[in-house]
Amino acid sequence: MSKKFPVLKSDEEADRWLQRADLTEYDLTEMNKVRFELARKDASISLRLPAALLATLKIEAAKGNMPTQRLIRMLIETQLAERSAKAKRKAPRKPARPNPRAGKRAA
């Protein structure tokens, strides 16, 4: 049987508890992934979208329990990361140094 998580009232209390807790004793199956956005957003754009696309984005954001703008930003970040990774995989390799002895036959 799994232990129940305690009610923690501060970050300090949570930190102390985590230092002592053995998380293998707890049922983590109902935990939700949380993404914290600590970086300041200091630029903005105006983006025109078809109404149907915006409606779909709003529905998806609601499913993820997040603001629509955050979902759009996450989708952009994901696509850029995937493209960057793909470009790195396709980057041409430097040709090997020619071996001065290669191709010469002993006489």
C-alpha positions in Angstrom: 0.0 0.0 0.0 1.3 3.4 -1.0 1.7 6.3 1.5 -0.3 9.5 1.0 1.5 12.7 0.2 1.6 15.2 3.1 0.1 18.6 2.8 3.0 21.0 2.5 2.5 24.7 3.2 5.7 26.2 2.0 8.6 25.6 -0.4 10.9 25.2 2.5 8.7 22.6 4.1 8.5 20.8 0.8 12.2 20.9 0.4 12.8 19.5 3.9 10.2 16.7 3.2 11.9 15.8 -0.1 15.3 15.5 1.5 14.0 12.8 3.9 11.3 11.1 1.8 11.7 7.8 -0.1 9.5 8.4 -3.2 9.4 4.7 -4.0 6.9 4.4 -1.1 4.4 6.7 -2.8 2.0 6.2 -5.7 3.2 8.6 -8.5 0.7 7.4 -11.1 -1.7 10.3 -10.6 1.0 13.0 -10.7 0.7 15.6 -13.4 3.6 17.0 -15.3 4.0 20.7 -14.7 6.0 23.0 -16.8 7.3 26.2 -15.2 8.0 29.2 -17.4 10.5 31.3 -15.6 12.0 33.2 -18.5 10.6 36.7 -19.0 8.8 37.2 -22.2 10.1 40.6 -23.4 8.9 40.6 -27.0 5.5 40.3 -28.7 4.0 39.7 -32.1 0.6 40.1 -33.7 -0.4 37.0 -35.6 -3.4 36.6 -37.8 -4.8 33.0 -37.9 -7.9 31.5 -39.6 -10.8 31.3 -37.1 -10.9 27.5 -37.3 -7.2 27.2 -36.4 -7.6 29.5 -33.5 -10.6 27.6 -32.2 -8.6 24.3 -32.5 -5.7 25.9 -30.6 -8.1 27.1 -27.8 -9.6 23.6 -27.5 -6.1 22.0 -27.3 -4.9 24.6 -24.8 -8.0 23.9 -22.6 -7.3 20.2 -22.8 -3.8 20.8 -21.5 -5.1 23.3 -18.9 -2.9 26.1 -20.2 -3.3 29.5 -21.8 -3.6 29.5 -25.6 -0.5 31.7 -26.1 1.6 29.2 -24.0 0.5 26.3 -26.2 1.4 28.3 -29.4 4.8 29.1 -27.9 5.4 25.5 -27.0 4.4 24.3 -30.5 6.8 26.8 -32.0 9.6 25.8 -29.7 9.0 22.1 -30.4 9.1 22.6 -34.1 12.2 24.7 -34.0 14.0 22.1 -31.8 13.0 19.3 -34.1 14.3 21.2 -37.2 17.5 22.0 -35.4 18.1 18.4 -34.4 17.2 17.3 -38.0 19.7 19.8 -39.4 22.4 18.6 -37.1 21.8 15.0 -38.2 22.1 16.0 -41.8 25.2 18.2 -41.4 27.8 17.0 -43.9 30.8 15.3 -42.3 34.3 16.6 -42.9 36.0 14.4 -45.5 38.7 12.2 -44.0 42.3 13.2 -44.6 43.8 11.6 -47.6 46.3 8.9 -46.6 49.5 9.7 -48.6 50.3 6.0 -48.7 46.9 4.9 -49.9 46.7 4.0 -53.5 50.5 3.6 -54.0 51.6 0.1 -54.8 55.0 -1.3 -53.8 57.2 -1.6 -56.8 
